[in-house]
Amino acid sequence: MFSSPLLFLRVSLAGLLLFPAACTQPPTESTAAQLSQFQGSVVPDSSGYERRAPNDLNGIGKYYMGRQIAHVMGHEGSDWLERPDRQQEEGTDILLRELRLKPTDVVADLGAGTGYFTFRLSTLVPQGKVLAVDIQPEMLAALEANKARFKAPNVEPVLGTTKNPNLPANSVDLVLVVDAYHEFDHPREMMRAVRNALRPTGRLALVEYRAEDPNVPIKRIHKMSVEQAKREMAAIGLELADTIETLPQQHLMIFRRAK
């Protein structure tokens, strides 16, 4: 599934279930058969990727710098992105406040989906714009419909690929990635392109569930530690500038171009 176009969604219905029982389901016969193809296969390369047996049934058997990449879901599950209790669960209003945007900023919402964050961001940058990036045409179609409904002329949908968000070089003040980076099947290539899109003073805001906190009721494969994120971002020339821990369950990590 790592080459599937179902990349930029924020959650996986199979893996982000909040019910502990879902974390301990035994593999099915078909799943066991799928896992068998990876047994004994370790194919590392110089870019930090390797192929080996999944250590979690919600992973794709592709690893980056020791971290297994998670499966994603498709546009069929888009209702999850707009669930009514999301603001309370994730503190989305806190997140937007912590970004400290200027009215003239150009912001990229990487993995925009239906535009949950896109349209909230658009009101914070009335003299700027929001580039809503996704690789699923179905998601961008839904976002276009919402653009008309929310009357947000400063929102520009952008069709990306699994390796490139198709953002102009040196053009973006902030790139926001919420609960999606751990599912990118080409994280090194994608984030290198993100780095190139940042202006010299630009920021990457990476939001991921806290792997260090066992009380966060999310499967481990859908969490990330600060140290792992630092290691992966350092590989493409980004350094951690700040870690903000005011969200209920997630890290908000701010990265900038390394000096």
C-alpha positions in Angstrom: 0.0 0.0 0.0 3.0 2.4 0.3 2.5 3.5 -3.3 -1.2 4.1 -3.0 -2.5 7.6 -3.6 -4.2 7.5 -0.3 -1.6 9.5 1.5 -2.4 12.7 3.1 -5.3 11.9 5.4 -5.0 12.7 9.0 -6.1 9.4 10.5 -6.5 5.7 9.8 -9.7 4.0 10.7 -7.8 0.8 11.2 -5.1 2.3 13.3 -6.3 5.4 15.1 -9.1 3.7 16.9 -9.4 5.0 20.5 -10.5 1.6 21.8 -7.8 -0.4 23.6 -9.3 -3.7 22.3 -8.6 -2.6 18.8 -4.9 -2.6 19.5 -4.8 -6.3 20.4 -6.7 -7.9 17.6 -5.0 -11.1 16.3 -3.9 -11.2 12.6 -6.5 -12.7 10.3 -5.5 -15.5 7.9 -5.3 -13.1 5.0 -3.2 -10.7 7.1 -0.9 -13.5 8.1 -0.4 -14.4 4.4 0.4 -10.8 3.6 3.0 -10.7 6.4 4.6 -13.8 5.3 5.9 -12.2 2.1 8.1 -9.9 4.2 9.7 -12.6 6.4 13.4 -12.7 6.0 13.4 -9.7 3.7 15.5 -6.8 4.8 16.3 -4.4 2.0 18.0 -1.2 3.4 19.3 1.6 1.2 21.4 4.7 1.8 18.5 7.0 2.1 17.3 5.5 5.4 14.6 3.2 4.0 14.3 -0.5 4.4 11.8 -3.3 3.7 11.2 -5.9 6.4 8.4 -7.7 8.2 5.9 -5.3 9.7 6.2 -5.1 13.5 2.6 -3.8 13.6 -0.3 -4.9 11.5 -1.1 -1.3 10.7 2.2 -0.8 9.1 3.2 -1.2 5.4 6.5 -3.1 5.9 8.5 -0.1 4.8 10.7 1.6 7.4 12.4 5.0 7.5 15.2 5.6 10.0 13.9 2.6 12.1 10.3 3.8 12.1 7.7 1.8 10.3 5.4 3.9 8.1 1.7 3.5 8.9 -1.2 2.6 6.5 -3.6 5.4 5.6 -7.2 5.5 4.8 -9.0 6.9 1.7 -11.4 9.7 1.0 -14.2 7.3 2.0 -13.4 8.0 5.6 -13.4 11.8 5.3 -16.3 12.2 7.8 -13.8 11.4 10.5 -11.9 14.6 9.7 -15.0 16.7 10.3 -16.2 14.9 13.4 -17.9 17.3 15.9 -15.7 16.5 18.9 -12.4 17.0 17.1 -11.9 20.4 18.5 -12.3 19.2 22.1 -10.2 16.0 21.5 -7.3 17.7 19.8 -7.5 21.3 21.0 -7.5 22.6 17.5 -8.3 26.1 18.6 -5.2 26.0 20.8 -3.1 24.7 17.9 -4.2 27.5 15.6 -3.4 30.1 18.3 0.0 28.7 18.9 0.9 29.0 15.3 1.1 32.8 15.8 0.3 33.6 12.2 0.6 37.1 10.6 -2.3 38.3 8.4 -0.1 38.4 5.4 1.4 34.9 5.8 1.3 32.2 3.1 0.5 28.9 4.7 0.5 25.4 3.2 -1.9 22.9 4.8 -0.1 19.7 3.8 -2.7 16.9 3.8 -5.6 19.3 3.7 -8.3 16.6 3.2 -11.7 18.3 3.2 -10.2 21.5 4.6 -10.8 21.2 8.3 -7.7 23.3 9.1 -7.6 25.0 5.7 -10.6 27.2 6.2 -9.8 28.0 9.8 -6.3 29.1 8.7 -7.8 31.2 5.9 -9.5 33.5 8.4 -6.2 34.1 10.2 -4.3 35.2 7.0 -6.9 37.5 5.3 -4.1 39.3 3.4 -2.2 36.1 2.7 -3.3 32.8 1.4 -3.6 29.1 2.2 -2.3 26.4 -0.2 -4.4 23.3 0.5 -2.4 20.4 -0.6 -3.7 16.8 -1.1 -3.0 14.1 -3.7 -6.5 12.8 -3.9 -8.7 14.5 -6.5 -11.8 13.5 -4.5 -10.5 15.4 -1.4 -9.8 18.4 -3.5 -13.2 18.3 -5.0 -14.8 18.3 -1.5 -12.5 21.1 -0.5 -13.5 23.1 -3.6 -17.2 22.7 -2.5 -16.3 23.9 1.0 -14.4 26.8 -0.4 -17.6 28.2 -1.9 -19.6 27.5 1.2 -17.1 29.2 3.5 -16.5 32.1 1.0 -12.7 31.7 1.3 -11.1 33.3 -1.9 -7.6 33.1 -0.4 -7.7 29.3 -0.4 -5.9 27.6 -3.4 -6.2 23.8 -3.8 -3.0 22.1 -4.9 -2.7 18.6 -6.3 0.5 17.0 -4.9 2.2 13.6 -5.3 3.5 11.1 -2.8 7.0 12.7 -3.2 6.3 16.3 -3.8 3.6 18.8 -2.5 4.2 20.9 -5.7 4.8 24.1 -3.7 6.9 26.9 -5.3 10.4 27.3 -4.0 11.0 29.9 -1.2 7.3 30.8 -1.2 5.8 29.7 2.1 5.9 31.1 5.6 4.4 28.1 7.3 3.8 24.5 6.4 1.3 22.7 8.7 1.2 18.9 8.8 -1.3 17.5 11.3 -1.3 13.7 12.2 -0.2 12.9 8.6 3.6 12.8 8.4 4.0 9.3 10.0 1.9 8.0 7.1 3.9 9.6 4.3 5.3 6.7 2.3 8.2 8.8 0.9 8.9 11.0 4.0 12.5 12.0 3.0 11.6 13.1 -0.5 8.4 14.9 0.7 10.1 16.8 3.5 13.0 17.8 1.3 10.5 19.4 -1.1 8.8 21.1 1.9 12.2 22.5 3.0 12.7 23.9 -0.4 9.3 25.6 -0.3 10.0 27.4 2.9 11.1 31.0 2.9 14.4 31.6 4.7 12.5 32.5 7.9 9.7 29.9 7.2 8.5 27.3 9.6 7.3 23.7 9.5 4.7 23.0 12.2 4.6 19.2 12.7 1.8 17.8 14.8 1.9 14.2 16.0 0.5 12.2 18.9 3.0 11.9 21.7 4.8 8.6 21.6 6.3 9.3 25.0 2.9 9.3 26.7 1.4 5.8 27.2 -1.9 7.5 28.3 -2.5 8.9 24.8 -5.1 6.3 23.5 -3.7 6.0 20.0 -1.8 3.0 18.6 1.9 3.3 18.8 2.5 3.3 15.1 0.4 6.5 14.8 2.5 8.3 17.4 5.9 10.0 17.1 8.5 11.0 19.7 10.2 14.4 19.5 13.6 12.6 19.2 12.4 10.6 16.2 11.0 13.7 14.5 14.2 15.6 15.2 16.3 12.8 13.6 14.2 12.6 10.5 14.0 16.4 10.0 17.7 16.8 10.5 18.3 14.4 7.6 16.8 16.9 5.2 18.2 20.1 6.8 15.6 21.2 9.3 16.3 21.8 13.0 13.9 21.9 15.9 13.2 25.5 17.0 10.5 24.9 19.6 8.3 22.1 21.1 4.9 23.3 22.3 3.1 21.0 24.7 -0.2 22.8 25.2 -2.3 20.4 23.1 -4.2 17.6 25.0 -2.5 14.7 23.2 -0.1 15.9 20.5 3.3 17.4 20.2 3.4 20.7 18.2 7.0 20.8 16.9 8.3 23.8 15.1 11.2 23.3 12.6 13.2 25.8 10.7 16.0 25.6 8.0 19.2 24.6 9.7 21.8 27.3 9.7 
